[in-house]
Protein backbone atom coordinates (compact mmCIF):
# COMPACT_ATOMS: atom_id res chain seq x y z
CA UNK A 1 0.00 0.00 0.00
CA UNK A 2 2.96 2.32 0.69
CA UNK A 3 4.22 2.04 -2.89
CA UNK A 4 0.74 2.68 -4.27
CA UNK A 5 0.35 5.74 -2.04
CA UNK A 6 3.67 7.08 -3.31
CA UNK A 7 2.49 6.77 -6.91
CA UNK A 8 -0.83 8.48 -6.12
CA UNK A 9 0.91 11.22 -4.11
CA UNK A 10 2.84 12.29 -7.20
CA UNK A 11 -0.06 12.24 -9.66
CA UNK A 12 -0.52 16.01 -9.45
CA UNK A 13 -1.92 16.16 -12.97
CA UNK A 14 -4.90 14.03 -11.81
CA UNK A 15 -6.22 15.54 -8.59
CA UNK A 16 -9.53 13.71 -9.05
CA UNK A 17 -7.66 10.40 -8.90
CA UNK A 18 -5.86 11.56 -5.75
CA UNK A 19 -9.20 12.49 -4.17
CA UNK A 20 -10.77 9.13 -5.03
CA UNK A 21 -7.80 7.27 -3.59
CA UNK A 22 -7.83 9.37 -0.44
CA UNK A 23 -11.49 8.51 0.05
CA UNK A 24 -11.40 4.81 -0.85
CA UNK A 25 -7.89 3.51 -0.14
CA UNK A 26 -6.66 2.18 3.17
CA UNK A 27 -3.68 4.52 3.51
CA UNK A 28 -2.21 5.00 6.98
CA UNK A 29 -2.94 8.29 8.75
CA UNK A 30 0.47 9.78 8.01
CA UNK A 31 0.11 9.14 4.29
CA UNK A 32 -3.45 10.46 4.34
CA UNK A 33 -2.18 13.72 5.81
CA UNK A 34 0.45 14.09 3.07
CA UNK A 35 -2.08 13.33 0.35
CA UNK A 36 -4.66 15.67 1.88
CA UNK A 37 -2.16 18.52 1.85
CA UNK A 38 -1.06 17.69 -1.69
CA UNK A 39 -4.65 17.80 -2.93
CA UNK A 40 -5.35 21.03 -1.08
CA UNK A 41 -2.23 22.70 -2.46
CA UNK A 42 -3.17 21.67 -5.98
CA UNK A 43 -6.77 22.83 -5.54
CA UNK A 44 -6.46 25.91 -3.31
CA UNK A 45 -2.80 26.63 -2.68
CA UNK A 46 -3.16 25.96 1.07
CA UNK A 47 -2.69 23.00 3.41
CA UNK A 48 -3.66 21.89 6.91
CA UNK A 49 -0.83 19.58 8.07
CA UNK A 50 2.24 21.46 6.86
CA UNK A 51 3.64 18.61 4.78
CA UNK A 52 4.11 20.65 1.59
CA UNK A 53 6.88 23.19 1.90
CA UNK A 54 6.50 26.89 1.22
CA UNK A 55 2.72 26.75 1.08
CA UNK A 56 0.40 28.55 3.52
CA UNK A 57 -1.02 26.50 6.40
CA UNK A 58 -4.64 27.08 7.38
CA UNK A 59 -5.02 27.65 11.14
CA UNK A 60 -1.28 27.39 11.78
CA UNK A 61 -1.91 27.88 15.50
CA UNK A 62 -3.39 24.36 15.71
CA UNK A 63 -1.21 22.61 13.13
CA UNK A 64 0.72 20.57 15.71
CA UNK A 65 -2.52 19.29 17.23
CA UNK A 66 -3.68 18.12 13.79
CA UNK A 67 -0.24 16.66 13.03
CA UNK A 68 -0.25 14.69 16.28
CA UNK A 69 -3.69 13.23 15.48
CA UNK A 70 -2.24 11.93 12.19
CA UNK A 71 0.90 10.47 13.76
CA UNK A 72 3.20 13.27 12.57
CA UNK A 73 5.92 14.99 14.56
CA UNK A 74 5.63 18.69 15.50
CA UNK A 75 6.07 21.03 12.55
CA UNK A 76 9.24 22.63 13.92
CA UNK A 77 10.93 19.21 14.22
CA UNK A 78 9.84 18.27 10.70
CA UNK A 79 11.20 21.52 9.31
CA UNK A 80 14.53 21.06 11.11
CA UNK A 81 15.00 17.67 9.45
CA UNK A 82 14.30 19.19 6.04
CA UNK A 83 16.97 21.87 6.56
CA UNK A 84 19.73 19.24 6.82
Secondary structure, 3 states (H helix, E strand, C coil): CHHHHHHHHCCCCCHHHHHHHHHHCCCCHHHHHHHHHHHHHHHHCEECCCCCCCCEECCHHHHHHHHHHCCCCCHHHHHHHHHC
